[in-house]
Amino acid sequence: MDMQTSLLDRLFSAGLLIDTGVDGLYGRGGAFEDVIARFEALIGRHAPDATPEVIRFPPGMNRAHFEGSGYMKSFPQLAGTVHSFCGCELDHMNLLQCIAEGGDWTEGQKATDIVLTPAACYPLYPTIAKRGPLPEGGGLFDLQSYCFRHEPSKDPARMQLFRMREFVRIGTPDEVMAFREDWMERGAKLIEAVGLDVELDTANDPFFGRAGKMMGNSQREQKLKFELLIPVTSAANKTACLSFNYHQDHFGATWGLETADGEVAHTACVGFGLERIALALFAKHGLDTADWPADVRAALWS
Amino acid sequence: MSAVEAIRSIVAKHGKLPVDVATLQDDADLYAAGLSSFASVQLMLAIEEHFDIEFPEDRLNRKTFSSIKAIAEVVTELSEDQQAA
């Protein structure tokens, strides 16, 4: 039996996820949303004392910022662009006829200035760079956004539109590395607090093509990315639910982020895959939250 | 032109190093000299094209591109293997 289809079907039946007819694009039921809200509150309780600046960007970002980020160098296969009809009345008539005939009506759509956000922190760097050099001690930010990645799949843990909660640290190499180390410990404790098994491992991003293989190997060799793996659809192939990334000076150099001393700023982030964590909880503790173990319920609903 | 000289000129053209490649020894660490991950990918593609070879996946790592000498060793080995095949 296909375990992945099975979990997805059970989630649909329970009303936790709602089928839209597109793999990886789902509605969320109230109980599912409640778990995400409770988990986000728990993240807040496990976060360090330092107060981050809270920013919420919508799930679309400035196309110029997207282009400047270099995302297309590494992940062209995952990106989603927003296109709109920009024609005249005659074009509109032709468009309607094309749709009626079942043709490819999207051919004439023109790219807008908006690209779907691929990761919650992408709109942040150009925004902060625009402010000028960082204050002494750098910056700490709290972000959350729906993100898009074009990878249709029947694996419920691989959605095309999903939410990512992120904390981003911008500062000196020492500051951002200390931030990442601290969150690797906090993240593991946080996940253990809700009764899930965790395993921390080095990882790489799914860079495109053979060149991407090299980028991925290099990322692993330098231990730039760690993931907290949790069983969701399979105990053998665990799912990355948290990631801890050190970007070195990539975004700093790309956007001209400067520390108070005028050095190129380094950046690091911790990202929580909120749907993946909720799925891990439902897979482990059952589809009815009323039946979850008392300590897990206490941790989330306290 | 020897393989080392050819690699040196490809590094100069595609490595985007902040230092003059002529000042680097054959065994100098290219990453320490400022070779970025992305430039190393461009370097890899340019070397494949010049020598008409293909790096297997297990060679697509930092060690392979760590110095001009390291690249030359892998290129020599692959040229022999891939011509013999």
HADDOCK unambig.tbl for C-alpha pairs under 7 A between the chains (distance, minus, plus):
assign (segid A and resid 211 and name CA) (segid B and resid 41 and name CA) 5.62 0.50 0.50
assign (segid A and resid 213 and name CA) (segid B and resid 60 and name CA) 6.73 0.50 0.50
assign (segid A and resid 214 and name CA) (segid B and resid 41 and name CA) 6.82 0.50 0.50
assign (segid A and resid 214 and name CA) (segid B and resid 60 and name CA) 4.72 0.50 0.50
assign (segid A and resid 214 and name CA) (segid B and resid 61 and name CA) 5.53 0.50 0.50
assign (segid A and resid 215 and name CA) (segid B and resid 37 and name CA) 6.22 0.50 0.50
assign (segid A and resid 217 and name CA) (segid B and resid 61 and name CA) 5.51 0.50 0.50
assign (segid A and resid 218 and name CA) (segid B and resid 61 and name CA) 5.77 0.50 0.50
assign (segid A and resid 218 and name CA) (segid B and resid 62 and name CA) 5.74 0.50 0.50
